Amino acid sequence: VEKVKIAILGFGNVGTGVWKILKENKKEIMKRSNYEIEVTKILVKHIDKRRDITVSNEILTDNIDDIINDESIKIVVELIGGKDDAKEYMIRAMRAKKHIVTANKLVIANWSKELFKIAEQENVLFYYEASVAGGIPIIREINESLTANRIEQIIGIVNGTTNYILSKMTIDGISFHEALKEAQEKGYAEADPTSDVDGFDAVYKLAIMASLSFGTKVDQACIYREGIRNISNIDIACAKKFGYTIKLLAIAKEENHKLELRVHPTLVPSTHPLANVNDVFNAILIKGNAVGELMLYGKGAGDLPTGSAVVGDIISILRNNVKPSDISDLNDDLDFKEVINSEENQSEFYIRLNINDKAGVLGDIATILGKNDVSIISVTKDVNHQAKAPLAFITHKSSEKNITISLEKIKLLENVNSIESILRIESFD
Ligand SMILES: NC(=O)c1ccc[n+]([C@@H]2O[C@H](COP(=O)([O-])OP(=O)(O)OC[C@H]3O[C@@H](n4cnc5c(N)ncnc54)[C@H](OP(=O)(O)O)[C@@H]3O)[C@@H](O)[C@H]2O)c1
């Protein structure tokens, strides 16, 4: 068995997970890859930091040049996160003829084209399975197993932090802030939770999945984004009354060469498998024109699950069983596909208002909606004999534009105090 030397950039959550898997599964990995993997360098930022795993001083470094200039290192595994340093180090490593494995969704969502071009020029392999949904092998699924299909839809729960928060709010009835605090205490959410809670993380992952699935380069700026900060326990309770569970979904659909791309809290029928994906788990539903519907479920984060995807990529490189052309789909002859403005998207909607509980108000609301081609399926009103009452209803399929126009008028009605929430419903048709 030949030896191969690799370097890991970053020794945090995922970096240490990779280290543990390489050690724990050494025998199996050797058998499957035909190589004995030796980690000869690990790049960190704070060289003197106390670490749970001790590695020899010769291995740890805070100087990237030690890795780039070492010709014996064949694979560089980027797990430092962030954008500028990570991108620069990967480019330099490729220029030095090293293969790359990364878990960095931020860099892939923004600069994949540029990076894959360099990989092609330098004839090195570039893998990024862990960048979407951690341990779930979604990239391989799209790039290999499903290549016989035209992918029509991808709908996923791809952010563990927000799924944890929404699950806790739904199951335990705690508030958004309490659930966020719990997520932070458990290490699921960052001190600054913006990237997760406001939907950015899910947008990066959707951009990567949609680009691969639809053979186009999806600019993440074209993805409609709405986070979960404004979801209240009242909405969760009202949704439940209508038979729905609220989840943050990443949705990509293609119809007639046009793309629908959005990340937002969504009412999912409570009987649908996605409604029952709880805690930090992720799940992705894919609809292919040959295979039909397919769902992947698993851990979207964590040291070992993410490490599993990373080490799988390392082994793929060693086996060299997939050529770079698999990913260069994103390089050349890309189809241009129009992204539909979210205002034009047709959905069923859930709307909650605060009204004065007076006779006739419901009729006035229904009249305005009807004039704008919006029809109501079902209404729920909290009969608590208070003057101000929440009124929630769900509509048949309408465009967001028609909903917005109606609500502008409804807002002006004497007995309507405020519009509290507008959420989309996914009917999975
Ligand atoms: N955590 C997950 O479950 C998960 C899941 C999927 C994907 N990912 C992705 O995996 C990557 C790593 O995430 P993580 O959770 O492992 O991060 P982390 O725990 O914060 O670890 C980052 C590591 O990189 C080092 N580092 C940071 N910036 C550096 C720089 N400029 N130069 C040199 N070293 C630097 C840090 O060094 P020190 O230790 O010295 O501070 C640390 O060891 C990210 O791209 C993330 O999006 C993570």
The ligand as a Tripos MOL2 file, in Angstrom:
@<TRIPOS>MOLECULE
LIG
   48    52     1     0     0
SMALL
NO_CHARGES

@<TRIPOS>ATOM
      1 N1        -19.4150   22.6470   11.8510 N.am      1 LIG1
      2 C1        -20.1610   21.9320   11.0170 C.2       1 LIG1
      3 O1        -20.9210   21.0740   11.4320 O.2       1 LIG1
      4 C2        -20.0460   22.1310    9.5270 C.ar      1 LIG1
      5 C3        -20.8950   21.4210    8.6590 C.ar      1 LIG1
      6 C4        -20.7500   21.5770    7.2710 C.ar      1 LIG1
      7 C5        -19.8010   22.4560    6.7980 C.ar      1 LIG1
      8 N2        -18.9990   23.1410    7.6610 N.ar      1 LIG1
      9 C6        -17.9820   24.0370    7.1150 C.3       1 LIG1
     10 O2        -16.7020   23.5830    7.5040 O.3       1 LIG1
     11 C7        -15.8140   24.6780    7.6660 C.3       1 LIG1
     12 C8        -15.1860   24.6230    9.0530 C.3       1 LIG1
     13 O3        -16.1780   24.7010   10.0370 O.3       1 LIG1
     14 P1        -15.8840   24.3910   11.5800 P.3       1 LIG1
     15 O4        -17.1980   24.3370   12.2450 O.co2     1 LIG1
     16 O5        -14.9730   23.2370   11.6910 O.co2     1 LIG1
     17 O6        -15.1160   25.7260   12.0280 O.3       1 LIG1
     18 P2        -14.3410   26.0000   13.4000 P.3       1 LIG1
     19 O7        -14.7210   24.9940   14.4150 O.co2     1 LIG1
     20 O8        -14.5250   27.4370   13.7060 O.co2     1 LIG1
     21 O9        -12.7930   25.7450   13.0350 O.3       1 LIG1
     22 C9        -12.0590   26.5670   12.2020 C.3       1 LIG1
     23 C10       -10.5910   26.1520   12.2580 C.3       1 LIG1
     24 O10        -9.8770   26.8630   11.2540 O.3       1 LIG1
     25 C11        -8.8070   27.5950   11.8410 C.3       1 LIG1
     26 N3         -8.7510   28.8810   11.1240 N.ar      1 LIG1
     27 C12        -9.7510   29.7880   10.9950 C.ar      1 LIG1
     28 N4         -9.3600   30.8040   10.2100 N.ar      1 LIG1
     29 C13        -8.0800   30.5580    9.8660 C.ar      1 LIG1
     30 C14        -7.1200   31.2510    9.0780 C.ar      1 LIG1
     31 N5         -7.4130   32.4090    8.4930 N.pl3     1 LIG1
     32 N6         -5.9040   30.6800    8.9250 N.ar      1 LIG1
     33 C15        -5.6080   29.5180    9.5220 C.ar      1 LIG1
     34 N7         -6.4750   28.8010   10.2680 N.ar      1 LIG1
     35 C16        -7.6990   29.3290   10.4380 C.ar      1 LIG1
     36 C17        -9.1140   27.7430   13.3080 C.3       1 LIG1
     37 O11        -7.8900   27.8100   14.0080 O.3       1 LIG1
     38 P3         -7.7700   27.8700   15.6090 P.3       1 LIG1
     39 O12        -8.2410   26.5260   16.0800 O.co2     1 LIG1
     40 O13        -6.3360   28.0800   15.8690 O.co2     1 LIG1
     41 O14        -8.6410   28.9900   16.0500 O.co2     1 LIG1
     42 C18        -9.8990   26.4380   13.5780 C.3       1 LIG1
     43 O15        -9.0260   25.3850   13.8860 O.3       1 LIG1
     44 C19       -16.6420   25.9090    7.3720 C.3       1 LIG1
     45 O16       -16.4890   26.2690    6.0220 O.3       1 LIG1
     46 C20       -18.0680   25.4450    7.6260 C.3       1 LIG1
     47 O17       -19.0230   26.1840    6.8890 O.3       1 LIG1
     48 C21       -19.1150   22.9980    9.0090 C.ar      1 LIG1
@<TRIPOS>BOND
     1     1     2 1
     2     2     3 2
     3     2     4 1
     4     4     5 ar
     5     4    48 ar
     6     5     6 ar
     7     6     7 ar
     8     7     8 ar
     9     8     9 1
    10     8    48 ar
    11     9    10 1
    12     9    46 1
    13    10    11 1
    14    11    12 1
    15    11    44 1
    16    12    13 1
    17    13    14 1
    18    14    15 2
    19    14    16 1
    20    14    17 1
    21    17    18 1
    22    18    19 2
    23    18    20 1
    24    18    21 1
    25    21    22 1
    26    22    23 1
    27    23    24 1
    28    23    42 1
    29    24    25 1
    30    25    26 1
    31    25    36 1
    32    26    27 ar
    33    26    35 ar
    34    27    28 ar
    35    28    29 ar
    36    29    30 ar
    37    29    35 ar
    38    30    31 1
    39    30    32 ar
    40    32    33 ar
    41    33    34 ar
    42    34    35 ar
    43    36    37 1
    44    36    42 1
    45    37    38 1
    46    38    39 2
    47    38    40 1
    48    38    41 1
    49    42    43 1
    50    44    45 1
    51    44    46 1
    52    46    47 1
@<TRIPOS>SUBSTRUCTURE
     1 LIG1         1 GROUP 0 **** ****
